[in-house]
Amino acid sequence: MNRIYEWMLKNVDKLLHLTVSYMLASLFGVWIAVIAGIAKEVYDQVKYKGWSWGDLIADGLGIAIYCLGVIIK
């Protein structure tokens, strides 16, 4: 359990990406969540000179978790 807690502290940004993408997909649809995730990374590239594939993967995981929930229902 301690390892999970340490990982979460190091990766708060990734968890936020996952959570926000999940929420956007559930409230507004999958395409809005995809567009928002890509737009955020484009913004980071322009503003901070840094594109994060890890953030996009976290966005994708959030969307995938939502889609799995829809399929399982």
C-alpha positions as CSV (number, residue, x, y, z in Angstrom):
1,M,0.0,0.0,0.0
2,N,2.9,2.3,0.7
3,R,4.2,1.9,-2.8
4,I,0.8,2.9,-4.3
5,Y,0.7,6.0,-2.1
6,E,4.2,7.0,-3.1
7,W,3.4,6.5,-6.8
8,M,0.2,8.6,-6.4
9,L,2.2,11.4,-4.8
10,K,4.7,11.4,-7.7
11,N,2.0,11.2,-10.4
12,V,-0.7,13.6,-9.2
13,D,-0.8,15.3,-12.6
14,K,-1.4,11.9,-14.4
15,L,-4.2,11.1,-12.0
16,L,-5.8,14.4,-12.7
17,H,-5.6,13.8,-16.4
18,L,-7.2,10.4,-16.0
19,T,-9.9,11.7,-13.7
20,V,-10.8,14.8,-15.8
21,S,-10.8,12.8,-19.0
22,Y,-13.2,10.3,-17.4
23,M,-15.5,13.0,-16.2
24,L,-15.5,14.9,-19.6
25,A,-16.3,11.6,-21.4
26,S,-19.1,10.8,-19.0
27,L,-20.6,14.4,-19.1
28,F,-20.0,15.5,-22.6
29,G,-18.9,12.5,-24.7
30,V,-15.8,10.7,-25.7
31,W,-14.9,13.1,-28.5
32,I,-14.9,16.1,-26.3
33,A,-12.6,14.4,-23.8
34,V,-10.2,13.4,-26.7
35,I,-10.2,17.0,-28.1
36,A,-9.7,18.5,-24.6
37,G,-6.8,16.2,-23.9
38,I,-5.0,17.0,-27.1
39,A,-5.8,20.7,-26.8
40,K,-4.2,20.7,-23.3
41,E,-1.0,19.1,-24.6
42,V,-0.9,21.6,-27.5
43,Y,-1.3,24.4,-25.0
44,D,1.6,22.9,-22.9
45,Q,3.8,22.7,-26.0
46,V,3.2,26.3,-26.9
47,K,3.3,27.8,-23.4
48,Y,5.8,25.5,-21.6
49,K,7.7,24.0,-24.6
50,G,6.8,20.5,-23.4
51,W,4.5,17.9,-24.8
52,S,3.8,14.9,-22.5
53,W,3.0,11.5,-23.9
54,G,2.4,10.4,-20.4
55,D,-0.4,12.9,-20.0
56,L,-2.0,11.7,-23.2
57,I,-1.8,8.1,-22.1
58,A,-3.5,9.1,-18.8
59,D,-6.2,10.9,-20.8
60,G,-6.7,7.8,-22.9
61,L,-6.9,5.5,-19.9
62,G,-9.6,7.7,-18.3
63,I,-11.6,7.6,-21.5
64,A,-11.0,3.8,-21.8
65,I,-12.2,3.2,-18.3
66,Y,-15.4,5.2,-19.1
67,C,-16.0,3.2,-22.2
68,L,-15.5,-0.1,-20.4
69,G,-18.1,1.0,-17.9
70,V,-20.6,1.8,-20.7
71,I,-20.0,-1.5,-22.4
72,I,-20.3,-3.5,-19.1
73,K,-23.7,-1.9,-18.3
